[in-house]
Every structure is written in structure tokens, then in C-alpha cells.
Amino acid sequence: MKKIIVVILALVLAAPLFSQVKFGLKAGISTDFTFTNLDLSEANVDVVLQNAKGAEWGFQGGAFLRASFSGFYLQPEFLLATASNTLTYEGVVDGQPVDELLEQKFTKLNIPLLLGFKMGPVRLNAGPAASILITKPADMADVATYKSAAFGYQAGIGLDLFRKLTLDVRYEGNLNQFGDVITIGGETFELDDRTGALILHVGFIF
């Protein structure tokens, strides 16, 4: 994480070396998906962990810097993001039936670093993205632990209008999980809780 921040700061400081540098603000919505994998095959509990809802809406907003050179551009972004999904686990623990619904609400700082190129007003871009966990789900605090950061990627298409308005549609995927372990029936298991999102942003370039 420190290395990513150092690289982004270095790019920001080197921005005057590029042929054109623009600053902007953006905001948007995301449809967040959670892909949960939990192996209980060797446990003394019979539980199925599943998503009650496949996707829910979140919000993203923040600032970006676009440094252009030879038809390409680098665009680091700093976005405050919210995400949520509802999770259930049901089955039998110590001979007793369980059926519990848990709502996961995250607040994250997303830092994508995109490399793209333009074809007229249309932009294509992709690059790595880091997500730093700011707040974790309160409903899951007693049963699950989460990593402080996850790393993934973003890729998508954008459109610039009137030299000021920018629109973006992207997919965001994670290369490692936010969820680390979960406790069910007094036993702790590894939890692979990966998130993905379809993102729509609207921005303004100064």
C-alpha cells in the first residue's frame, strides 16, 4: 500500500512534465456484487453461507488528475466509496437450526491508477486499484474479520463532452478478498469475500 501511494505521489509531482494536465471532481453510483466462498466440509457444523441479494447500490465521489502525453493519459483518482450487501447463513449448529441475516456496509477509499488513450471524445482505460477499508460492517463485527486493504483492477470506457463534462462506465474487480475469517458456531473458518462492482461516474474538469 505504501508503495502505491508513493508511486501516485510521484506521478502527481511529475505532472508538469506532461503536455497537458487536468484536474477534476467526480461522483457516481456502483452496483456492488459479493462473491462469497466458505469451505465448511471438515467442520462440525452444517451451514450454507449465501448472498441474500446479488447486488446493491453504493456511492462514490472524489477527485482525479489526468496527465496526457502522446495520445495517452495517466489518471490517478481518490474516491470515497460506500458499498453494501446482505448475507445470510442458514443450517444447523450444535444440533440447533440457525437462519441469520447479516447486512454488510463498507466505507472505503478507492485509489485507481488508470492508463488510457483517446479516440476523439471516447476514452478507453484500465489499471490497478487499491481499496482501503475505513469502516467495516457493524453487523459482522462479532463473527467476521476484514483486511484493512484489498487490491484489484478497473477497466472501462469514457466520454468527454464540451471539454468539461466527463462520463465513465467501468467494471471493478478484486484480486484478493476483503473478508478474512468468519466465526460460526464457535468455530473460525477462512472466508474468501471478494467484491466486484459496475461503476457509473459523472465528472467535471476544471
mmCIF file of the C-alpha atoms, coordinates in Angstrom:
data_MODEL
# 
_entry.id   MODEL 
# 
loop_
_atom_site.group_PDB 
_atom_site.id 
_atom_site.type_symbol 
_atom_site.label_atom_id 
_atom_site.label_alt_id 
_atom_site.label_comp_id 
_atom_site.label_asym_id 
_atom_site.label_entity_id 
_atom_site.label_seq_id 
_atom_site.pdbx_PDB_ins_code 
_atom_site.Cartn_x 
_atom_site.Cartn_y 
_atom_site.Cartn_z 
_atom_site.occupancy 
_atom_site.B_iso_or_equiv 
_atom_site.pdbx_formal_charge 
_atom_site.auth_seq_id 
_atom_site.auth_comp_id 
_atom_site.auth_asym_id 
_atom_site.auth_atom_id 
_atom_site.pdbx_PDB_model_num 
ATOM 1   C CA . MET A 1 1   ? 0.000   0.000   0.000   1.00 0.00 ? 1   MET A CA 1 
ATOM 2   C CA . LYS A 1 2   ? 2.797   2.443   0.871   1.00 0.00 ? 2   LYS A CA 1 
ATOM 3   C CA . LYS A 1 3   ? 4.456   1.724   -2.472  1.00 0.00 ? 3   LYS A CA 1 
ATOM 4   C CA . ILE A 1 4   ? 1.239   2.525   -4.368  1.00 0.00 ? 4   ILE A CA 1 
ATOM 5   C CA . ILE A 1 5   ? 0.846   5.824   -2.509  1.00 0.00 ? 5   ILE A CA 1 
ATOM 6   C CA . VAL A 1 6   ? 4.488   6.722   -3.230  1.00 0.00 ? 6   VAL A CA 1 
ATOM 7   C CA . VAL A 1 7   ? 4.014   5.964   -6.947  1.00 0.00 ? 7   VAL A CA 1 
ATOM 8   C CA . ILE A 1 8   ? 0.851   8.094   -7.136  1.00 0.00 ? 8   ILE A CA 1 
ATOM 9   C CA . LEU A 1 9   ? 2.531   10.991  -5.320  1.00 0.00 ? 9   LEU A CA 1 
ATOM 10  C CA . ALA A 1 10  ? 5.490   10.739  -7.692  1.00 0.00 ? 10  ALA A CA 1 
ATOM 11  C CA . LEU A 1 11  ? 3.130   10.935  -10.671 1.00 0.00 ? 11  LEU A CA 1 
ATOM 12  C CA . VAL A 1 12  ? 1.371   13.959  -9.214  1.00 0.00 ? 12  VAL A CA 1 
ATOM 13  C CA . LEU A 1 13  ? 4.689   15.729  -8.636  1.00 0.00 ? 13  LEU A CA 1 
ATOM 14  C CA . ALA A 1 14  ? 5.788   14.853  -12.170 1.00 0.00 ? 14  ALA A CA 1 
ATOM 15  C CA . ALA A 1 15  ? 2.542   16.106  -13.710 1.00 0.00 ? 15  ALA A CA 1 
ATOM 16  C CA . PRO A 1 16  ? 4.095   19.383  -15.001 1.00 0.00 ? 16  PRO A CA 1 
ATOM 17  C CA . LEU A 1 17  ? 6.345   17.279  -17.262 1.00 0.00 ? 17  LEU A CA 1 
ATOM 18  C CA . PHE A 1 18  ? 3.328   16.063  -19.252 1.00 0.00 ? 18  PHE A CA 1 
ATOM 19  C CA . SER A 1 19  ? 1.957   18.007  -22.210 1.00 0.00 ? 19  SER A CA 1 
ATOM 20  C CA . GLN A 1 20  ? -1.415  18.618  -20.575 1.00 0.00 ? 20  GLN A CA 1 
ATOM 21  C CA . VAL A 1 21  ? -2.634  18.258  -17.007 1.00 0.00 ? 21  VAL A CA 1 
ATOM 22  C CA . LYS A 1 22  ? -6.262  18.494  -15.917 1.00 0.00 ? 22  LYS A CA 1 
ATOM 23  C CA . PHE A 1 23  ? -7.905  18.329  -12.508 1.00 0.00 ? 23  PHE A CA 1 
ATOM 24  C CA . GLY A 1 24  ? -11.487 17.315  -11.875 1.00 0.00 ? 24  GLY A CA 1 
ATOM 25  C CA . LEU A 1 25  ? -14.151 16.214  -9.448  1.00 0.00 ? 25  LEU A CA 1 
ATOM 26  C CA . LYS A 1 26  ? -16.456 13.249  -9.988  1.00 0.00 ? 26  LYS A CA 1 
ATOM 27  C CA . ALA A 1 27  ? -19.285 11.360  -8.357  1.00 0.00 ? 27  ALA A CA 1 
ATOM 28  C CA . GLY A 1 28  ? -21.341 8.329   -9.218  1.00 0.00 ? 28  GLY A CA 1 
ATOM 29  C CA . ILE A 1 29  ? -23.020 5.103   -8.249  1.00 0.00 ? 29  ILE A CA 1 
ATOM 30  C CA . SER A 1 30  ? -21.925 1.492   -8.204  1.00 0.00 ? 30  SER A CA 1 
ATOM 31  C CA . THR A 1 31  ? -23.731 -1.811  -8.259  1.00 0.00 ? 31  THR A CA 1 
ATOM 32  C CA . ASP A 1 32  ? -21.730 -3.975  -5.880  1.00 0.00 ? 32  ASP A CA 1 
ATOM 33  C CA . PHE A 1 33  ? -21.502 -7.746  -6.155  1.00 0.00 ? 33  PHE A CA 1 
ATOM 34  C CA . THR A 1 34  ? -20.077 -10.043 -3.475  1.00 0.00 ? 34  THR A CA 1 
ATOM 35  C CA . PHE A 1 35  ? -18.714 -13.468 -4.357  1.00 0.00 ? 35  PHE A CA 1 
ATOM 36  C CA . THR A 1 36  ? -18.501 -15.448 -1.119  1.00 0.00 ? 36  THR A CA 1 
ATOM 37  C CA . ASN A 1 37  ? -16.719 -18.781 -0.771  1.00 0.00 ? 37  ASN A CA 1 
ATOM 38  C CA . LEU A 1 38  ? -16.647 -20.622 2.565   1.00 0.00 ? 38  LEU A CA 1 
ATOM 39  C CA . ASP A 1 39  ? -15.415 -24.205 2.978   1.00 0.00 ? 39  ASP A CA 1 
ATOM 40  C CA . LEU A 1 40  ? -17.138 -25.987 5.875   1.00 0.00 ? 40  LEU A CA 1 
ATOM 41  C CA . SER A 1 41  ? -16.562 -29.523 4.603   1.00 0.00 ? 41  SER A CA 1 
ATOM 42  C CA . GLU A 1 42  ? -14.394 -30.506 7.591   1.00 0.00 ? 42  GLU A CA 1 
ATOM 43  C CA . ALA A 1 43  ? -16.348 -28.609 10.240  1.00 0.00 ? 43  ALA A CA 1 
ATOM 44  C CA . ASN A 1 44  ? -18.740 -29.884 12.875  1.00 0.00 ? 44  ASN A CA 1 
ATOM 45  C CA . VAL A 1 45  ? -21.423 -27.530 11.624  1.00 0.00 ? 45  VAL A CA 1 
ATOM 46  C CA . ASP A 1 46  ? -23.767 -27.835 8.687   1.00 0.00 ? 46  ASP A CA 1 
ATOM 47  C CA . VAL A 1 47  ? -24.177 -24.288 7.382   1.00 0.00 ? 47  VAL A CA 1 
ATOM 48  C CA . VAL A 1 48  ? -24.756 -22.741 3.991   1.00 0.00 ? 48  VAL A CA 1 
ATOM 49  C CA . LEU A 1 49  ? -23.471 -19.187 3.534   1.00 0.00 ? 49  LEU A CA 1 
ATOM 50  C CA . GLN A 1 50  ? -25.110 -17.379 0.651   1.00 0.00 ? 50  GLN A CA 1 
ATOM 51  C CA . ASN A 1 51  ? -25.944 -13.973 -0.724  1.00 0.00 ? 51  ASN A CA 1 
ATOM 52  C CA . ALA A 1 52  ? -29.493 -12.923 0.023   1.00 0.00 ? 52  ALA A CA 1 
ATOM 53  C CA . LYS A 1 53  ? -29.205 -10.176 -2.597  1.00 0.00 ? 53  LYS A CA 1 
ATOM 54  C CA . GLY A 1 54  ? -26.875 -10.384 -5.566  1.00 0.00 ? 54  GLY A CA 1 
ATOM 55  C CA . ALA A 1 55  ? -26.261 -6.669  -5.926  1.00 0.00 ? 55  ALA A CA 1 
ATOM 56  C CA . GLU A 1 56  ? -26.944 -3.428  -4.095  1.00 0.00 ? 56  GLU A CA 1 
ATOM 57  C CA . TRP A 1 57  ? -26.196 0.222   -4.800  1.00 0.00 ? 57  TRP A CA 1 
ATOM 58  C CA . GLY A 1 58  ? -23.301 2.243   -3.439  1.00 0.00 ? 58  GLY A CA 1 
ATOM 59  C CA . PHE A 1 59  ? -21.956 5.772   -3.858  1.00 0.00 ? 59  PHE A CA 1 
ATOM 60  C CA . GLN A 1 60  ? -18.542 7.040   -4.955  1.00 0.00 ? 60  GLN A CA 1 
ATOM 61  C CA . GLY A 1 61  ? -17.177 10.559  -5.079  1.00 0.00 ? 61  GLY A CA 1 
ATOM 62  C CA . GLY A 1 62  ? -13.838 12.353  -5.094  1.00 0.00 ? 62  GLY A CA 1 
ATOM 63  C CA . ALA A 1 63  ? -11.110 13.926  -7.213  1.00 0.00 ? 63  ALA A CA 1 
ATOM 64  C CA . PHE A 1 64  ? -8.951  12.912  -10.162 1.00 0.00 ? 64  PHE A CA 1 
ATOM 65  C CA . LEU A 1 65  ? -5.898  14.153  -12.044 1.00 0.00 ? 65  LEU A CA 1 
ATOM 66  C CA . ARG A 1 66  ? -5.424  13.477  -15.760 1.00 0.00 ? 66  ARG A CA 1 
ATOM 67  C CA . ALA A 1 67  ? -1.954  13.891  -17.262 1.00 0.00 ? 67  ALA A CA 1 
ATOM 68  C CA . SER A 1 68  ? -1.863  13.482  -21.066 1.00 0.00 ? 68  SER A CA 1 
ATOM 69  C CA . PHE A 1 69  ? 1.084   12.602  -23.309 1.00 0.00 ? 69  PHE A CA 1 
ATOM 70  C CA . SER A 1 70  ? 1.266   11.476  -26.971 1.00 0.00 ? 70  SER A CA 1 
ATOM 71  C CA . GLY A 1 71  ? -2.403  10.476  -27.144 1.00 0.00 ? 71  GLY A CA 1 
ATOM 72  C CA . PHE A 1 72  ? -2.241  8.525   -23.863 1.00 0.00 ? 72  PHE A CA 1 
ATOM 73  C CA . TYR A 1 73  ? -3.014  9.644   -20.332 1.00 0.00 ? 73  TYR A CA 1 
ATOM 74  C CA . LEU A 1 74  ? -2.468  8.641   -16.718 1.00 0.00 ? 74  LEU A CA 1 
ATOM 75  C CA . GLN A 1 75  ? -5.346  9.236   -14.328 1.00 0.00 ? 75  GLN A CA 1 
ATOM 76  C CA . PRO A 1 76  ? -4.972  8.661   -10.570 1.00 0.00 ? 76  PRO A CA 1 
ATOM 77  C CA . GLU A 1 77  ? -8.194  9.023   -8.588  1.00 0.00 ? 77  GLU A CA 1 
ATOM 78  C CA . PHE A 1 78  ? -9.054  9.332   -4.903  1.00 0.00 ? 78  PHE A CA 1 
ATOM 79  C CA . LEU A 1 79  ? -12.655 8.285   -4.287  1.00 0.00 ? 79  LEU A CA 1 
ATOM 80  C CA . LEU A 1 80  ? -14.629 7.827   -1.086  1.00 0.00 ? 80  LEU A CA 1 
ATOM 81  C CA . ALA A 1 81  ? -16.940 4.869   -1.682  1.00 0.00 ? 81  ALA A CA 1 
ATOM 82  C CA . THR A 1 82  ? -19.756 3.138   0.134   1.00 0.00 ? 82  THR A CA 1 
ATOM 83  C CA . ALA A 1 83  ? -20.845 -0.424  -0.567  1.00 0.00 ? 83  ALA A CA 1 
ATOM 84  C CA . SER A 1 84  ? -23.342 -2.829  0.941   1.00 0.00 ? 84  SER A CA 1 
ATOM 85  C CA . ASN A 1 85  ? -24.769 -6.275  0.515   1.00 0.00 ? 85  ASN A CA 1 
ATOM 86  C CA . THR A 1 86  ? -26.939 -8.586  2.579   1.00 0.00 ? 86  THR A CA 1 
ATOM 87  C CA . LEU A 1 87  ? -25.625 -12.001 3.561   1.00 0.00 ? 87  LEU A CA 1 
ATOM 88  C CA . THR A 1 88  ? -27.379 -14.971 5.155   1.00 0.00 ? 88  THR A CA 1 
ATOM 89  C CA . TYR A 1 89  ? -26.152 -18.170 6.680   1.00 0.00 ? 89  TYR A CA 1 
ATOM 90  C CA . GLU A 1 90  ? -28.541 -20.984 7.471   1.00 0.00 ? 90  GLU A CA 1 
ATOM 91  C CA . GLY A 1 91  ? -28.301 -24.599 8.569   1.00 0.00 ? 91  GLY A CA 1 
ATOM 92  C CA . VAL A 1 92  ? -27.559 -26.487 11.796  1.00 0.00 ? 92  VAL A CA 1 
ATOM 93  C CA . VAL A 1 93  ? -25.057 -25.590 14.540  1.00 0.00 ? 93  VAL A CA 1 
ATOM 94  C CA . ASP A 1 94  ? -24.685 -27.955 17.547  1.00 0.00 ? 94  ASP A CA 1 
ATOM 95  C CA . GLY A 1 95  ? -27.951 -29.591 16.594  1.00 0.00 ? 95  GLY A CA 1 
ATOM 96  C CA . GLN A 1 96  ? -29.858 -26.311 16.558  1.00 0.00 ? 96  GLN A CA 1 
ATOM 97  C CA . PRO A 1 97  ? -31.238 -24.686 13.387  1.00 0.00 ? 97  PRO A CA 1 
ATOM 98  C CA . VAL A 1 98  ? -29.838 -21.263 12.535  1.00 0.00 ? 98  VAL A CA 1 
ATOM 99  C CA . ASP A 1 99  ? -31.100 -18.769 9.998   1.00 0.00 ? 99  ASP A CA 1 
ATOM 100 C CA . GLU A 1 100 ? -29.466 -15.359 10.303  1.00 0.00 ? 100 GLU A CA 1 
ATOM 101 C CA . LEU A 1 101 ? -29.354 -12.336 8.008   1.00 0.00 ? 101 LEU A CA 1 
ATOM 102 C CA . LEU A 1 102 ? -26.318 -10.059 8.181   1.00 0.00 ? 102 LEU A CA 1 
ATOM 103 C CA . GLU A 1 103 ? -26.069 -6.687  6.424   1.00 0.00 ? 103 GLU A CA 1 
ATOM 104 C CA . GLN A 1 104 ? -22.593 -5.690  5.314   1.00 0.00 ? 104 GLN A CA 1 
ATOM 105 C CA . LYS A 1 105 ? -21.960 -1.960  4.918   1.00 0.00 ? 105 LYS A CA 1 
ATOM 106 C CA . PHE A 1 106 ? -18.489 -0.779  3.942   1.00 0.00 ? 106 PHE A CA 1 
ATOM 107 C CA . THR A 1 107 ? -16.886 2.636   3.613   1.00 0.00 ? 107 THR A CA 1 
ATOM 108 C CA . LYS A 1 108 ? -13.687 2.568   1.553   1.00 0.00 ? 108 LYS A CA 1 
ATOM 109 C CA . LEU A 1 109 ? -11.120 4.845   -0.008  1.00 0.00 ? 109 LEU A CA 1 
ATOM 110 C CA . ASN A 1 110 ? -10.647 3.679   -3.593  1.00 0.00 ? 110 ASN A CA 1 
ATOM 111 C CA . ILE A 1 111 ? -7.425  4.655   -5.376  1.00 0.00 ? 111 ILE A CA 1 
ATOM 112 C CA . PRO A 1 112 ? -7.397  3.541   -9.026  1.00 0.00 ? 112 PRO A CA 1 
ATOM 113 C CA . LEU A 1 113 ? -4.434  4.393   -11.267 1.00 0.00 ? 113 LEU A CA 1 
ATOM 114 C CA . LEU A 1 114 ? -5.621  4.227   -14.866 1.00 0.00 ? 114 LEU A CA 1 
ATOM 115 C CA . LEU A 1 115 ? -3.727  4.225   -18.138 1.00 0.00 ? 115 LEU A CA 1 
ATOM 116 C CA . GLY A 1 116 ? -5.834  5.151   -21.142 1.00 0.00 ? 116 GLY A CA 1 
ATOM 117 C CA . PHE A 1 117 ? -5.937  6.523   -24.646 1.00 0.00 ? 117 PHE A CA 1 
ATOM 118 C CA . LYS A 1 118 ? -8.401  8.712   -26.550 1.00 0.00 ? 118 LYS A CA 1 
ATOM 119 C CA . MET A 1 119 ? -10.164 8.265   -29.872 1.00 0.00 ? 119 MET A CA 1 
ATOM 120 C CA . GLY A 1 120 ? -11.854 11.601  -30.357 1.00 0.00 ? 120 GLY A CA 1 
ATOM 121 C CA . PRO A 1 121 ? -14.198 12.146  -27.405 1.00 0.00 ? 121 PRO A CA 1 
ATOM 122 C CA . VAL A 1 122 ? -14.088 8.428   -26.469 1.00 0.00 ? 122 VAL A CA 1 
ATOM 123 C CA . ARG A 1 123 ? -11.616 7.105   -23.908 1.00 0.00 ? 123 ARG A CA 1 
ATOM 124 C CA . LEU A 1 124 ? -10.565 3.544   -23.066 1.00 0.00 ? 124 LEU A CA 1 
ATOM 125 C CA . ASN A 1 125 ? -8.757  2.922   -19.791 1.00 0.00 ? 125 ASN A CA 1 
ATOM 126 C CA . ALA A 1 126 ? -7.642  0.237   -17.364 1.00 0.00 ? 126 ALA A CA 1 
ATOM 127 C CA . GLY A 1 127 ? -5.303  -0.128  -14.443 1.00 0.00 ? 127 GLY A CA 1 
ATOM 128 C CA . PRO A 1 128 ? -4.708  -1.296  -10.865 1.00 0.00 ? 128 PRO A CA 1 
ATOM 129 C CA . ALA A 1 129 ? -6.869  -0.132  -7.976  1.00 0.00 ? 129 ALA A CA 1 
ATOM 130 C CA . ALA A 1 130 ? -6.393  -0.200  -4.218  1.00 0.00 ? 130 ALA A CA 1 
ATOM 131 C CA . SER A 1 131 ? -9.266  -0.134  -1.705  1.00 0.00 ? 131 SER A CA 1 
ATOM 132 C CA . ILE A 1 132 ? -8.555  0.926   1.881   1.00 0.00 ? 132 ILE A CA 1 
ATOM 133 C CA . LEU A 1 133 ? -11.213 -0.092  4.400   1.00 0.00 ? 133 LEU A CA 1 
ATOM 134 C CA . ILE A 1 134 ? -12.359 2.854   6.526   1.00 0.00 ? 134 ILE A CA 1 
ATOM 135 C CA . THR A 1 135 ? -15.368 1.346   8.315   1.00 0.00 ? 135 THR A CA 1 
ATOM 136 C CA . LYS A 1 136 ? -16.352 -2.302  8.470   1.00 0.00 ? 136 LYS A CA 1 
ATOM 137 C CA . PRO A 1 137 ? -19.821 -3.863  8.743   1.00 0.00 ? 137 PRO A CA 1 
ATOM 138 C CA . ALA A 1 138 ? -21.161 -3.454  12.287  1.00 0.00 ? 138 ALA A CA 1 
ATOM 139 C CA . ASP A 1 139 ? -23.455 -6.483  11.937  1.00 0.00 ? 139 ASP A CA 1 
ATOM 140 C CA . MET A 1 140 ? -20.447 -8.670  11.107  1.00 0.00 ? 140 MET A CA 1 
ATOM 141 C CA . ALA A 1 141 ? -18.107 -7.324  13.801  1.00 0.00 ? 141 ALA A CA 1 
ATOM 142 C CA . ASP A 1 142 ? -18.614 -10.267 16.167  1.00 0.00 ? 142 ASP A CA 1 
ATOM 143 C CA . VAL A 1 143 ? -18.421 -13.029 13.574  1.00 0.00 ? 143 VAL A CA 1 
ATOM 144 C CA . ALA A 1 144 ? -16.036 -11.884 10.827  1.00 0.00 ? 144 ALA A CA 1 
ATOM 145 C CA . THR A 1 145 ? -12.768 -10.012 10.396  1.00 0.00 ? 145 THR A CA 1 
ATOM 146 C CA . TYR A 1 146 ? -11.747 -7.953  7.387   1.00 0.00 ? 146 TYR A CA 1 
ATOM 147 C CA . LYS A 1 147 ? -8.443  -6.930  5.899   1.00 0.00 ? 147 LYS A CA 1 
ATOM 148 C CA . SER A 1 148 ? -7.507  -3.264  6.000   1.00 0.00 ? 148 SER A CA 1 
ATOM 149 C CA . ALA A 1 149 ? -6.870  -3.124  2.242   1.00 0.00 ? 149 ALA A CA 1 
ATOM 150 C CA . ALA A 1 150 ? -7.581  -5.061  -0.935  1.00 0.00 ? 150 ALA A CA 1 
ATOM 151 C CA . PHE A 1 151 ? -6.105  -4.781  -4.407  1.00 0.00 ? 151 PHE A CA 1 
ATOM 152 C CA . GLY A 1 152 ? -7.790  -5.179  -7.760  1.00 0.00 ? 152 GLY A CA 1 
ATOM 153 C CA . TYR A 1 153 ? -8.315  -3.514  -11.103 1.00 0.00 ? 153 TYR A CA 1 
ATOM 154 C CA . GLN A 1 154 ? -10.663 -1.251  -13.039 1.00 0.00 ? 154 GLN A CA 1 
ATOM 155 C CA . ALA A 1 155 ? -11.381 -1.194  -16.772 1.00 0.00 ? 155 ALA A CA 1 
ATOM 156 C CA . GLY A 1 156 ? -13.908 0.689   -18.823 1.00 0.00 ? 156 GLY A CA 1 
ATOM 157 C CA . ILE A 1 157 ? -14.891 3.289   -21.362 1.00 0.00 ? 157 ILE A CA 1 
ATOM 158 C CA . GLY A 1 158 ? -15.377 7.037   -21.019 1.00 0.00 ? 158 GLY A CA 1 
ATOM 159 C CA . LEU A 1 159 ? -16.689 10.022  -22.926 1.00 0.00 ? 159 LEU A CA 1 
ATOM 160 C CA . ASP A 1 160 ? -15.611 13.672  -22.746 1.00 0.00 ? 160 ASP A CA 1 
ATOM 161 C CA . LEU A 1 161 ? -18.162 16.325  -23.730 1.00 0.00 ? 161 LEU A CA 1 
ATOM 162 C CA . PHE A 1 162 ? -17.712 20.079  -24.205 1.00 0.00 ? 162 PHE A CA 1 
ATOM 163 C CA . ARG A 1 163 ? -14.150 19.777  -22.797 1.00 0.00 ? 163 ARG A CA 1 
ATOM 164 C CA . LYS A 1 164 ? -15.595 19.948  -19.283 1.00 0.00 ? 164 LYS A CA 1 
ATOM 165 C CA . LEU A 1 165 ? -18.002 17.067  -18.746 1.00 0.00 ? 165 LEU A CA 1 
ATOM 166 C CA . THR A 1 166 ? -16.689 13.520  -18.395 1.00 0.00 ? 166 THR A CA 1 
ATOM 167 C CA . LEU A 1 167 ? -18.679 10.269  -18.225 1.00 0.00 ? 167 LEU A CA 1 
ATOM 168 C CA . ASP A 1 168 ? -17.278 6.854   -17.285 1.00 0.00 ? 168 ASP A CA 1 
ATOM 169 C CA . VAL A 1 169 ? -18.590 3.289   -17.146 1.00 0.00 ? 169 VAL A CA 1 
ATOM 170 C CA . ARG A 1 170 ? -16.239 0.732   -15.568 1.00 0.00 ? 170 ARG A CA 1 
ATOM 171 C CA . TYR A 1 171 ? -16.013 -2.705  -14.056 1.00 0.00 ? 171 TYR A CA 1 
ATOM 172 C CA . GLU A 1 172 ? -14.043 -3.105  -10.834 1.00 0.00 ? 172 GLU A CA 1 
ATOM 173 C CA . GLY A 1 173 ? -12.749 -6.472  -9.671  1.00 0.00 ? 173 GLY A CA 1 
ATOM 174 C CA . ASN A 1 174 ? -10.659 -7.586  -6.703  1.00 0.00 ? 174 ASN A CA 1 
ATOM 175 C CA . LEU A 1 175 ? -7.545  -9.745  -6.860  1.00 0.00 ? 175 LEU A CA 1 
ATOM 176 C CA . ASN A 1 176 ? -7.737  -10.607 -3.165  1.00 0.00 ? 176 ASN A CA 1 
ATOM 177 C CA . GLN A 1 177 ? -10.555 -10.744 -0.646  1.00 0.00 ? 177 GLN A CA 1 
ATOM 178 C CA . PHE A 1 178 ? -11.773 -8.213  1.915   1.00 0.00 ? 178 PHE A CA 1 
ATOM 179 C CA . GLY A 1 179 ? -13.202 -10.921 4.152   1.00 0.00 ? 179 GLY A CA 1 
ATOM 180 C CA . ASP A 1 180 ? -10.565 -12.819 6.106   1.00 0.00 ? 180 ASP A CA 1 
ATOM 181 C CA . VAL A 1 181 ? -12.196 -15.189 8.622   1.00 0.00 ? 181 VAL A CA 1 
ATOM 182 C CA . ILE A 1 182 ? -15.690 -15.833 9.946   1.00 0.00 ? 182 ILE A CA 1 
ATOM 183 C CA . THR A 1 183 ? -16.843 -17.493 13.191  1.00 0.00 ? 183 THR A CA 1 
ATOM 184 C CA . ILE A 1 184 ? -19.887 -19.780 13.108  1.00 0.00 ? 184 ILE A CA 1 
ATOM 185 C CA . GLY A 1 185 ? -20.943 -21.976 15.991  1.00 0.00 ? 185 GLY A CA 1 
ATOM 186 C CA . GLY A 1 186 ? -17.814 -21.077 17.960  1.00 0.00 ? 186 GLY A CA 1 
ATOM 187 C CA . GLU A 1 187 ? -15.511 -22.233 15.163  1.00 0.00 ? 187 GLU A CA 1 
ATOM 188 C CA . THR A 1 188 ? -13.428 -19.976 12.913  1.00 0.00 ? 188 THR A CA 1 
ATOM 189 C CA . PHE A 1 189 ? -13.103 -20.534 9.181   1.00 0.00 ? 189 PHE A CA 1 
ATOM 190 C CA . GLU A 1 190 ? -11.343 -18.791 6.326   1.00 0.00 ? 190 GLU A CA 1 
ATOM 191 C CA . LEU A 1 191 ? -13.665 -16.508 4.369   1.00 0.00 ? 191 LEU A CA 1 
ATOM 192 C CA . ASP A 1 192 ? -12.994 -15.522 0.763   1.00 0.00 ? 192 ASP A CA 1 
ATOM 193 C CA . ASP A 1 193 ? -15.282 -12.500 0.430   1.00 0.00 ? 193 ASP A CA 1 
ATOM 194 C CA . ARG A 1 194 ? -14.467 -10.860 -2.901  1.00 0.00 ? 194 ARG A CA 1 
ATOM 195 C CA . THR A 1 195 ? -16.298 -7.854  -4.243  1.00 0.00 ? 195 THR A CA 1 
ATOM 196 C CA . GLY A 1 196 ? -16.882 -6.580  -7.743  1.00 0.00 ? 196 GLY A CA 1 
ATOM 197 C CA . ALA A 1 197 ? -18.734 -3.538  -8.990  1.00 0.00 ? 197 ALA A CA 1 
ATOM 198 C CA . LEU A 1 198 ? -20.184 -1.943  -12.089 1.00 0.00 ? 198 LEU A CA 1 
ATOM 199 C CA . ILE A 1 199 ? -19.460 1.802   -11.753 1.00 0.00 ? 199 ILE A CA 1 
ATOM 200 C CA . LEU A 1 200 ? -21.024 4.855   -13.403 1.00 0.00 ? 200 LEU A CA 1 
ATOM 201 C CA . HIS A 1 201 ? -19.285 8.222   -12.865 1.00 0.00 ? 201 HIS A CA 1 
ATOM 202 C CA . VAL A 1 202 ? -20.070 11.781  -13.921 1.00 0.00 ? 202 VAL A CA 1 
ATOM 203 C CA . GLY A 1 203 ? -17.272 14.327  -13.568 1.00 0.00 ? 203 GLY A CA 1 
ATOM 204 C CA . PHE A 1 204 ? -16.365 17.930  -14.196 1.00 0.00 ? 204 PHE A CA 1 
ATOM 205 C CA . ILE A 1 205 ? -12.934 19.005  -15.485 1.00 0.00 ? 205 ILE A CA 1 
ATOM 206 C CA . PHE A 1 206 ? -11.528 22.357  -14.369 1.00 0.00 ? 206 PHE A CA 1 
# 
